[in-house]
Amino acid sequence: MKLSQNATWFTLKGFGWIVNRASHSFSVKLGEWIGLLVWLFSPSRVDRAEARCVKVLQVGVTTARSIVKESYRNLGRGLAEVLRLPTLGSGIMNYVEIHGEENLREALSKGKGVICLSAHFGNWEYTAAVLAVKGYPMNAIGADQRDPRITNLIVSLRSACGVKTMSKGFDLKGAIRCLRDGEALGVLLDQDFGENGIVVPFMGIPASTPFGPVKMADRIGSSVVPMFIVRRPDGIHHDLYIQPALGEAGGLPFGKDVEASLELCNDTMSEWITRYPGHWMWLYPRWASTTGDR
């Protein structure tokens, strides 16, 4: 195990110990400060994130700097909130208001499962956690980390609120099984899929996009329901917006035209990111395989 991995692990464990013994408001504020410290001491990564922001949003450097700084603050807040999930449990409902829940209920009532479309936007882990606490059968894709201890921690934190995690990477069989069982599967589609993806615009720039969820939706008949969580100005409370299931794409039922369906997904995510740019994870090189931006 690398020294840097051990340092990250013990820092994470120490932070988790603190936030599970402190008040919620203090913990989230502490997370915000940590996010700002990471922003301050990561100049090269921050510079690349700002350059992405300038290119994509067509804004000036000063505005981009403010957006990226807010993104780091939100990531720190989100880390504190997620580490507190075992302490919060059902108490998470005190901090999240759901809008459009009827859209999820309607989609699940068809019995063919639901793909919950979202992005690395706001506190995305809260989306699955809140819905699981509400009694919905939630599954999330497990993103393996370099340190298996952190992977196991993510699985444990999710399970504290009843969220099940698919096994290593994108477990296709497990994902299909949960949808056929009429459950919900959370998917973050704003990821660079390299040579294995289909290139469609994301925020107006060609991006390699995973097409597995669209194929599954077509194969099983699952609805794709976009949902995005927005942090309120107080920094502590959130609004979870659940939209109606995606309809036709390219003049055909969703999933029949894979490229058009992916473009609809990307357009949906792009709209929310444009509206709340400080909520998105600009540090991630979304266009690495198409533009060389790493």
Phi, psi and omega in degrees: 000128181294151179301319181296324178293319178296319179297316178297316183297311183290329174295317179296316179295319179296318178296318178297321179298318181294309187290338178276000177241350179261172177290160181297314183296318178295318182298315180294322178294319177298319177299320178299316179297320179295319176301319178293323178295317178298318178301317183292323186257019176234057188300319183291318179293320178296319179300318179294320178297318179295321179297319176300314182299316179299314183293316187283314185268352181057048179244168178283168183298320181298316178295317179299320179298318179295319180295313182294321177299316178296324177299316178294320177300316181291325177296319177295317177299315181297322178299314179299318181295318181292319179296338180272359184305319178298328178281320183291308184055229180293346178295350178300334181294343177288346186243359182227130174250129183263134177239130178084024181301332180299333178293322177289316180300316181297317181294319180291332183295343180284345175078012182245018178078166181224132171265115181273105183276125176209192183216177173284074192223129183060206175267082186299331179293330178296328181302306180294319182298315181297315182292325177294318177299327178286352177104003179279143181283092188261136174234146179229148177283131181274114178273108181295136178260164178299325179262114182299337177296323179287322175302313180296325178295317179300315179299317181294317181295319178296316183294338179300335178250006177095011178273128177269141181251130174298152181291184192320131177063214179264095181283094186299314181297317179295321179295315179297320181298315183293325178290318178294335176277003178081022182263177180254141180235118178279130181229127174260106191268359183272053183235142178287122183257013174058217182286352181269354184262178174253132184275115175222160182295138171228119187057032177085000182240133180306132183217135176290122189237136177296134182251357181306312181300323179292318178299318179295319180301318180290317184293319186263335184090019181287146174279148175251113186247112178288141176211137184220139182251130185242129178280134179285163181302337180287351177081353186244320183264158184226157170240124177259118182256119179252118184267165174299154179302145179295139183259227184293149175222124183068026179079007181234162175304147183308131177100338181289318173257098188299314182296316179294324179293319177296321179295323177296318177299312181296321178296322180296313178296318182299323180299317180290321180294320178295323181288322181231069187299330180287354179270347185266158184270082183293342181290344181278129181281077186300328186254026187303314187280345181255332181241351182080006180283107181237000000 
